[in-house]
Amino acid sequence: MRFTFVLALVIVVLTAFFSLQNAQTVRVAFFAWEREASLVLVLLVTFAAGVLAGWLATIPSVWRRSRTIGQFRREMRKSPPGSPGPH
């Protein structure tokens, strides 16, 4: 628990330094859309979008794994006690 707290504190301090050193304004253009924002905000939003995209990409495999585990559990409930599991 203490290690986790120290690690979180280090990440917060590093993020604060990063934010202070990258406070300049940048122009972001995407097709017809154009905005000005601080560099650190653009980087953090981009990072968050990447994390979200990665998380969404794992959903199909998690669903597949969950369905397979459910099938195995149903098969285990059907088999009599003491018999070997499904092969």
C-alpha positions in Angstrom: 0.0 0.0 0.0 2.8 2.4 0.9 4.6 1.6 -2.4 1.4 2.4 -4.4 1.0 5.7 -2.5 4.7 6.7 -3.2 4.3 5.7 -6.9 1.1 7.7 -7.2 2.8 10.7 -5.6 5.8 10.4 -7.9 3.5 10.3 -11.0 1.6 13.4 -9.7 4.8 15.3 -9.2 6.2 14.4 -12.6 2.9 15.3 -14.2 2.9 18.7 -12.5 6.5 19.4 -13.7 5.5 18.2 -17.2 2.5 20.5 -17.2 4.5 23.5 -16.1 7.2 23.0 -18.7 4.7 22.5 -21.6 2.2 25.3 -20.9 2.6 27.0 -24.3 -0.4 27.2 -26.7 -0.5 25.1 -29.8 -2.9 25.1 -32.8 -4.6 21.8 -33.5 -6.3 21.3 -36.9 -8.5 18.3 -37.8 -10.2 18.6 -41.2 -12.3 21.8 -41.0 -12.1 21.9 -37.2 -9.3 24.1 -35.7 -8.6 25.0 -32.1 -5.9 26.4 -29.9 -5.1 24.7 -26.6 -2.2 24.2 -24.2 0.3 21.6 -25.3 -0.1 19.6 -22.1 -3.9 19.5 -22.5 -3.5 18.2 -26.1 -1.0 15.6 -25.1 -3.2 14.4 -22.1 -6.3 14.2 -24.2 -4.4 12.3 -26.9 -3.0 9.9 -24.3 -6.5 9.4 -22.8 -8.0 8.7 -26.3 -5.2 6.1 -26.9 -5.9 4.4 -23.6 -9.7 4.3 -24.4 -9.0 2.9 -27.8 -6.8 0.2 -26.4 -9.3 -0.7 -23.7 -12.1 -0.9 -26.3 -9.9 -3.1 -28.5 -9.7 -5.7 -25.7 -13.5 -6.0 -25.2 -14.0 -8.7 -27.9 -11.4 -11.0 -26.4 -12.6 -10.4 -22.9 -16.2 -11.3 -24.0 -14.9 -14.4 -25.8 -12.9 -15.5 -22.7 -15.9 -14.9 -20.5 -18.2 -16.9 -22.7 -15.7 -19.8 -22.8 -15.4 -19.8 -19.0 -19.2 -19.8 -18.7 -19.4 -22.8 -21.1 -16.7 -24.7 -19.0 -18.6 -23.9 -15.8 -21.9 -25.2 -17.2 -20.1 -28.4 -18.4 -18.6 -28.9 -15.0 -22.0 -28.6 -13.3 -23.4 -31.2 -15.7 -20.7 -33.8 -15.1 -21.2 -36.1 -12.0 -19.0 -35.5 -9.0 -15.7 -37.4 -9.1 -15.7 -37.8 -12.8 -12.9 -36.3 -14.8 -13.6 -32.9 -16.3 -14.6 -32.3 -19.9 -11.8 -33.0 -22.5 
